[in-house]
Amino acid sequence: MSRLGLARTDGKMWRQALLTSFTICAAGAAHAQQASVPTDQSGRVTYEPSFFAPFSPRTALDMVERVPGFVLDEGAERRGFAGAQSNVLINGEPPTSKAQEIDDILARIPASDVERIELVRGGGASARSAQSVRLNVVRRGGGGEGVWSLSAERAEDGRVSPGLEAAWTGQRGALEYGLSLDLDSAHAPVHGARLDRDTTGALDETRFERIPIEEREAVLAGQASFPLFGWHTALNAQLSRGESNEREETQVFDPLGAAVGAIEGELAESEDIGELGVALRREFGPWRAELGAVVTRRWYEGDEATIERDADGDVDGAAWQSQHLESGETIIRAALRRDLRRD
């Protein structure tokens, strides 16, 4: 499988590249170690953009993956807020989302939009979860900037599947916003022979299978933060749709090579997911109030049909089933905090 990539890294300049590169990481690492990495009294380590410059990062994800001694945790697959949160903050706040993976969120932030990255250990890191080490990605304010990439994958049968990723982030006054669109497609011409044997190891039958698979996915996401009636408000939303089609054509032969039957099957699946999250934060003297909610809904449909034929091509058996599922999760969270440290 081959991949061709075209990329744009800001809102004003277009660049196209077909790259085959070999990166000598040792030289870049040595240069990065020479960059200034200040540490404050609380043990917070600050990494400036100059630390990551030797690696030519395009997105915040590229920078986070280069922080020494840090491993990105995408969060556990469980109910509730705390268990699902990763060990990365953005401007001091965890993303208000369960459907969006943290690596996808970071990949939508241009590297030039990152002012600094802070590594926090100990109590400062675990203030809101059980994480003992966390990163805080501090973004710059003002302007607007985007990243995009166009890709294509070629399967062994010559079929080309395109893909597109695009994101834009910006700020207008007190409003900070971001939008992203991901389109992906895949084609897998699965085929081969399967040998079935009995308990003695003797050949029982041979199957020649051809099962081409087509997959498509689209994800539209957006986030915004702004002041509202004295509260710092953050919104997160995502809509996604995935489709998959699989068609089976199998020829069955006995141990002597004579045709004994055939199997025809088709499986079509689709899944739609929608999520909306909101987080409110406000300071009341030494107290900090936090309110949050996430609503997630999922719709799934699946249809499967199978026809078995004998050696003469007559129908020997058939089966069909259809599934329609709807599920969802609603989470509401409230917290009142105060710093109990003594001066």
Rosetta blueprint (number, residue, H / E / L):
1 M L
2 S E
3 R E
4 L E
5 G E
6 L E
7 A E
8 R E
9 T L
10 D L
11 G L
12 K L
13 M L
14 W L
15 R E
16 Q L
17 A L
18 L L
19 L L
20 T L
21 S L
22 F L
23 T L
24 I L
25 C H
26 A H
27 A H
28 G H
29 A H
30 A H
31 H H
32 A H
33 Q H
34 Q L
35 A L
36 S L
37 V L
38 P L
39 T E
40 D L
41 Q L
42 S L
43 G L
44 R L
45 V E
46 T E
47 Y E
48 E L
49 P H
50 S H
51 F H
52 F H
53 A H
54 P H
55 F H
56 S L
57 P L
58 R L
59 T E
60 A H
61 L H
62 D H
63 M H
64 V H
65 E L
66 R L
67 V L
68 P L
69 G L
70 F L
71 V L
72 L L
73 D L
74 E L
75 G L
76 A L
77 E L
78 R L
79 R L
80 G L
81 F L
82 A H
83 G H
84 A H
85 Q L
86 S L
87 N L
88 V E
89 L E
90 I E
91 N L
92 G L
93 E E
94 P L
95 P L
96 T L
97 S L
98 K L
99 A L
100 Q L
101 E L
102 I H
103 D H
104 D H
105 I H
106 L H
107 A H
108 R L
109 I L
110 P E
111 A H
112 S H
113 D H
114 V E
115 E E
116 R E
117 I E
118 E E
119 L E
120 V E
121 R E
122 G H
123 G H
124 G H
125 A L
126 S L
127 A L
128 R L
129 S L
130 A L
131 Q L
132 S L
133 V E
134 R E
135 L E
136 N E
137 V E
138 V E
139 R E
140 R L
141 G L
142 G L
143 G L
144 G E
145 E E
146 G E
147 V E
148 W E
149 S E
150 L E
151 S E
152 A E
153 E E
154 R E
155 A L
156 E L
157 D L
158 G L
159 R L
160 V E
161 S E
162 P E
163 G E
164 L E
165 E E
166 A E
167 A E
168 W E
169 T E
170 G E
171 Q E
172 R E
173 G L
174 A L
175 L E
176 E E
177 Y E
178 G E
179 L E
180 S E
181 L E
182 D E
183 L E
184 D E
185 S E
186 A E
187 H E
188 A E
189 P E
190 V E
191 H E
192 G E
193 A E
194 R E
195 L E
196 D E
197 R E
198 D L
199 T L
200 T L
201 G L
202 A L
203 L E
204 D E
205 E E
206 T E
207 R E
208 F E
209 E E
210 R E
211 I E
212 P E
213 I E
214 E E
215 E E
216 R E
217 E E
218 A E
219 V E
220 L E
221 A E
222 G E
223 Q E
224 A E
225 S E
226 F E
227 P E
228 L E
229 F L
230 G L
231 W E
232 H E
233 T E
234 A E
235 L E
236 N E
237 A E
238 Q E
239 L E
240 S E
241 R E
242 G E
243 E E
244 S E
245 N E
246 E E
247 R E
248 E E
249 E E
250 T E
251 Q E
252 V E
253 F E
254 D L
255 P L
256 L L
257 G L
258 A L
259 A E
260 V E
261 G E
262 A E
263 I E
264 E E
265 G E
266 E E
267 L E
268 A E
269 E E
270 S E
271 E E
272 D E
273 I E
274 G E
275 E E
276 L E
277 G E
278 V E
279 A E
280 L E
281 R E
282 R E
283 E E
284 F E
285 G L
286 P L
287 W E
288 R E
289 A E
290 E E
291 L E
292 G E
293 A E
294 V E
295 V E
296 T E
297 R E
298 R E
299 W E
300 Y E
301 E E
302 G E
303 D E
304 E E
305 A E
306 T E
307 I E
308 E E
309 R E
310 D E
311 A L
312 D L
313 G L
314 D L
315 V E
316 D E
317 G E
318 A E
319 A E
320 W E
321 Q E
322 S E
323 Q E
324 H E
325 L E
326 E E
327 S E
328 G E
329 E E
330 T E
331 I E
332 I E
333 R E
334 A E
335 A E
336 L E
337 R E
338 R E
339 D L
340 L L
341 R L
342 R L
343 D L
